Amino acid sequence: MRQQTTSPPSSPSLGAGPSRRQSPPGTGRITAVLGPTNTGKTHHAIMRMMSHQSGMIGLPLRLLAREVYDRIVALRGKAAVALVTGEERIVPPGARYWACTVEAMPAGIATDYLAIDEIQLCADPERGHVFTDRLLNARGRLETRFLGAATMRGAIGDLVPEADFSECARLSELVYTGARKISRMPGRTAIVGFSVENLYAVAELIRRQKGGAAVVTGALSPRTRNAQVAMYQGGEVDYLVATDAIGMGLNLDIDHVAFAARVKFDGRRMRHLMPHELAQIAGRAGRYTRPGTFGVTGDAPPLEPELAEAICAHRFAPVRRLQWRNAQLEFGTVERLLAALEVRPGHMRLERGREADDLRALRALAAMPEVQDLLGGGQDVRRLWDVARIPDFRGISPGEHAALLARIFAFLQTRDRVPDDWLARQIGRIDRTDGDIDTLSKRLAYIRTWTYVAQRRGWVDDESHWRGVTRAVEDRLSDALHDALTQRFVDRRTSVLLRRLKQREGLVAKVSENGEVTVEDQFVGRLEGFRFRQDRSADPDAAKTLRQAGMTALKPQFHLRADRFYNAPDTEIDFTDQGGLMWGEHAVGKLVRGSDPLKPGIEVFVDDEAGPEVAAKVQRRLQHFIERRIAALFEPLLAMQKDAALSGLARGFAFRLIEHLGILPREGVAGDVKALDQDMRAQLRRHGVRFGQYTIFLPALLKPAPTRLRLVLWALAGDLAEFPDSPPPGLVTIPVDPKAPPGWDVMSGYRAAGSRAIRIDMLERLADMLREQDSRAGFEATADMLSITGLTLEQFADLMQGLGYRAERGERVKVRKPPEPAGQGPAKADDGKAAAAAESGAEQGAKQAADTPQDLPRPGAGGAAGSAVEADGGKAAAAAAESAAPLSGENETNAPAAAAPADEEPEEMEVFYVFTWRRARTGRRLHGGNGAEGSDAQGEKAGKGRRSGPRRGAKARTGGSKPKTYQSGPSRKGSGKGAARDAIDPDNPFAAALMALKEKK
């Protein structure tokens, strides 16, 4: 839709002519409706306009123009209403009613009704000449109405003698209440300041103490201002922080107005507000017939009694002089235009206003050589004047503003248009919604310049396009600024909760599945179990409000939650390694030391505000849970505790085992174990007790779940400040933690040995293997030993030393598997069997050679082949090597060729350890011939009355002259020493019967 724009009217005005001005002939009735604020002047003027077929109203602010436009649209529809401001034009083709800013009122449009609001601005130093021009020249065909303060009566009577006057009385009482702190401000208060820094400081303080405030300034775009006002009017916030813009007819629900300052910068200097200006702002308090109050706050000094009384009674000195500027302009040359603008008025009521921004810009442009070169006739001077009237929205500096105007004028003179690409670049730099409030405010000021340019007819190629572009950018920036203002100065949560608490309404709380607590749809914190954790993002001033609102609303929720917890299954509850009791993800209590290790106490985590009933219910439920968990995981211990059949030493030993939660190191109870006869042991074995070589324990309690609980109960009984964690499940050995408290390894089901600890059940299996070895002469670790421990050879050596063995390190040539002859193809089936047999024989021969003493260098030999050996031994080794050579599959011819590469390659060495028992003990050896500590007499695995090692002084089976050999692999059942040590496990209840059968054989 194509829109039109025109310049302000340049109709005749008072110059050096007659002292009185008569209205143009044919104009209708002129009425001046004067009175204080809250008299309904603007409302009645709009309603009066609606009674005519057409009308126009001029307003002091584009914010107010937008508000009036929206009101008229609601009454007549968008097709009948136009909005014209410096940066916005909405002009439907059939528009009959016009809402405009006074500066933008179009000339040449005759309407039946015309009204000018806030006519007292004729005395304003900056804009007064525009209002005075409308007072003298703007008329409606049937009716003209001027709205303003009563101080204008004399001036209007002298300049417009045909005007009728209508006095309006204020509808409500206005009362001065003196000074108040911001923290004591009542709701529905507007706090007025005159600098951005002051406004932001006040708004920040209100946010912390009162929940937030809306911010309104004259520099805001209509979209941002409306969004901020909507928050205030809708009750989202109870406070409004604003400049004197609210004194210009903005109708808001304000009960109290507080001045945070009484001094403002008027564009030239800092000055005190005049009494009628204070009254204009203070009068916004009170809505319709509701009384209003006003006062001061912050650093503003209290009002003098006479001034306060004058504001309440609406008595002010009349306006003496009106600002005026000649509207009869001449555009022949720049000099003639400047001379016309400097003409003095010829009426005593009028005075020439101070130099306005547009006149200052015109002077600066006329002094530029590049501008002078572009000037020709009167049309060029008129265009230069139009460019000079572009407002300095940016407010950077007069020089920079003049430079921008010169650039625009050059484009218009040389290209007759502002180039699209240049304009697009200027707008593109502004079209960003990131940044803080100040940055967004500056961008909004900048886009207003290009919006103004796009509104001028003939300045751009596609006016509709650029108006849409600039409007879209302004809308985006306005929304971003509103969001930034709201985020910084509004805490909706605190505001809503404070209002509900003051109204003493029942607060409605909701708790989501993940524990988020909302009160009146405002997030206030989380409910973790039965403790309320308020939102930590709230500042300290709002924390008290959140806590009060949250706990007030959560009281019924605590009881509902306690009922649900009491009926929850045990699968929803668990304990932590630190003794905490969890309901899902939230801690609801902790275990504390009780009278018995298996009967810990409970301490619940319940807020005091929840009440004692909730706390008692939570404690009962947790007590039931832990009792059932102990009964399930420690069932063997509890069954042994309740077994009445146990008596005497067996019962005493059972209670000692219970006291230590099912694990007792054997060295600490060796005497008690020795005192138990076989019947007593059998009674204990029926409850799962195992009498191991190193530990007395119940294997069922070594599982991860009982171990985890046992560590917690042990830490509680020992009053440990920090509970050690349980080891990861499934590990045979774990590193020894030097910082762990004494006894942690035992309660974890491990025994420390060297730098690592081994699980006690696997230690007993290792002990069974060690019992088969000759620990006096020395033995090597078998593959089974390394396999069950999961250790490297070096780690296993360290473990063995921790168990009391001596580990002697040595090196030897590693026996390799003979390579397969090259050049041979796939063999037949029979040949394959023969080759496999030959390979097996070679391995057997190599193993025998490796097991001989000659291939086992002793530690400390300084790299020699070994200690001194007998001659027969050397011959046997040579014979074994010779017997193994033919098995390689090579003939005599190829043998030398194959041996040559072998001589060139270095021999590969391997490390081995020889373990011997090093503990000197007196009395009976418990490990058979090994000398290591055994279980029971000579170890339960060794069999009763048997010796597993060689007798002292006995000769070796191969003869007394042969040296000892070292066996590196596990013994085989049914041959050699291993068969002699295939003992029956005495833990088996049928051990005695099996032993008897074996002896009969």
RAZI-V683729 format. One record per helix or strand. SS is the DSSP state (@ for helix, = for strand). FROM is the first residue (numbers start at 1). LEN is the number of residues. Records with the same first field share a line. If there is no record, write none. Layout:
SS->FROM-LEN / FROM-LEN
This chain:
=->29-7 / 55-5 / 81-4 / 89-2 / 97-5 / 113-4 / 143-6 / 164-5 / 174-6 / 189-4 / 212-1 / 214-3 / 239-4 / 256-4 / 263-3 / 270-3 / 292-5 / 322-3 / 350-3 / 490-1 / 509-3 / 516-4 / 522-7 / 530-5 / 573-3 / 580-4 / 586-11 / 599-6 / 606-1 / 663-3 / 689-3 / 695-4 / 733-3 / 750-4 / 756-4 / 779-1 / 805-9 / 909-9
@->41-10 / 62-15 / 78-3 / 102-3 / 119-5 / 128-10 / 150-10 / 182-3 / 196-15 / 222-12 / 244-4 / 275-8 / 305-9 / 334-8 / 357-10 / 369-4 / 378-11 / 398-17 / 420-11 / 437-19 / 463-27 / 492-11 / 540-27 / 570-3 / 608-3 / 612-22 / 635-8 / 648-12 / 666-3 / 670-6 / 678-8 / 699-4 / 704-14 / 744-4 / 760-12 / 783-7 / 793-10 / 829-23 / 853-3 / 871-18 / 892-13 / 928-3 / 940-3 / 976-5 / 991-10
